[in-house]
Amino acid sequence: MTTQEQDVPTVSDLDLAHAVRSDACVLFTGDEQTAEILARRLHRMSGWRQGPFVAVDCSKPADFLESHLFNLLDVDNANGCDTPWSTSPESGTVFLRDVGQLPLPLQERLSERLESLRTSRYESQRIRRRVISSTPTPLVERIEQGTFDDSLYYRLNVIHLVITPDD
């Protein structure tokens, strides 16, 4: 553990241990820098550690996100793009930093992609990446305002860890 990680306010050790043992999506709510440190720690402690950890900044322009994000989640990589999974297609973690910044149409497509990969009847087409996401503010209010897709929230919020600063 680095010095930087030692100083990070954290979620409870029990909650983090639960997330390590699961393959489910994890949503961190709170400080973005802390969320990324914890997401990297979670990746290193989990069964996904053999694959890459790829952070995607969801505040990037929509056209960049459109190609980059969906290439990362493309199991077959049919378009031939070079991704971190080109040499390690079986595992890894995609970290969606500030997922609330994704444009609504991309939220809807991401939700559909995650669901189709999760429920595919063909093992070779199932997602083999752990998805961890973060947001500095709770998304429930955004769902009520119609600015965040409720089905994406449902898929990302399987394990919800709230980052609280140390007092």
Backbone hydrogen bonds, N-H to C=O, Kabsch-Sander energy under -0.5 kcal/mol:
donor,donor_aa,acceptor,acceptor_aa,energy
6,Q,2,T,-1.8
7,D,3,T,-1.2
7,D,4,Q,-0.5
8,V,5,E,-1.3
16,L,12,S,-2.3
17,A,13,D,-2.5
18,H,14,L,-2.1
19,A,15,D,-2.0
20,V,16,L,-2.2
21,R,17,A,-1.7
22,S,18,H,-0.7
22,S,19,A,-0.6
26,V,131,V,-1.6
27,L,159,I,-2.9
28,F,133,S,-2.9
29,T,161,L,-2.1
30,G,135,T,-2.4
35,A,31,D,-2.3
36,E,32,E,-2.2
37,I,33,Q,-2.0
38,L,34,T,-2.7
39,A,35,A,-2.6
40,R,36,E,-2.5
41,R,37,I,-2.1
42,L,38,L,-2.8
43,H,39,A,-2.4
44,R,40,R,-2.5
45,M,41,R,-1.9
46,S,42,L,-1.0
46,S,43,H,-0.8
49,R,46,S,-1.3
51,G,48,W,-1.7
54,V,52,P,-0.6
54,V,93,T,-2.9
55,A,53,F,-0.5
56,V,95,F,-3.4
57,D,55,A,-0.5
58,C,56,V,-0.9
58,C,97,R,-2.3
60,K,57,D,-1.7
65,L,61,P,-2.3
66,E,62,A,-2.8
67,S,63,D,-1.6
68,H,64,F,-2.9
69,L,65,L,-1.9
70,F,65,L,-0.7
70,F,66,E,-0.9
71,N,67,S,-1.8
72,L,68,H,-1.9
73,L,69,L,-1.3
74,D,71,N,-1.0
75,V,73,L,-0.9
80,G,77,N,-2.0
83,T,81,C,-0.7
86,S,83,T,-2.1
91,S,88,S,-0.8
93,T,52,P,-2.9
94,V,130,R,-3.2
95,F,54,V,-3.1
95,F,93,T,-0.5
96,L,94,V,-0.6
96,L,132,I,-2.9
97,R,56,V,-2.4
97,R,95,F,-1.0
99,V,96,L,-0.8
99,V,134,S,-2.6
101,Q,98,D,-2.4
102,L,99,V,-1.6
106,L,103,P,-0.8
107,Q,103,P,-2.1
108,E,104,L,-2.3
109,R,105,P,-1.9
110,L,106,L,-2.8
111,S,107,Q,-2.4
112,E,108,E,-2.1
113,R,109,R,-2.6
114,L,110,L,-2.8
115,E,111,S,-2.3
116,S,112,E,-2.6
117,L,113,R,-2.4
118,R,114,L,-2.1
119,T,115,E,-2.2
120,S,116,S,-0.6
123,E,121,R,-0.6
125,Q,122,Y,-1.9
126,R,123,E,-1.3
130,R,92,G,-3.2
132,I,94,V,-2.6
132,I,130,R,-0.6
133,S,26,V,-2.8
134,S,96,L,-2.2
135,T,28,F,-1.7
143,I,139,L,-2.1
144,E,140,V,-2.2
145,Q,141,E,-1.6
146,G,142,R,-0.6
146,G,143,I,-1.1
147,T,142,R,-2.6
148,F,142,R,-0.9
153,Y,149,D,-2.1
154,Y,150,D,-2.2
155,R,151,S,-1.7
156,L,152,L,-2.5
157,N,153,Y,-2.4
159,I,25,C,-1.5
160,H,158,V,-0.5
161,L,27,L,-2.7
161,L,159,I,-0.6
162,V,160,H,-0.5
163,I,29,T,-3.1
163,I,161,L,-0.5
164,T,162,V,-0.6
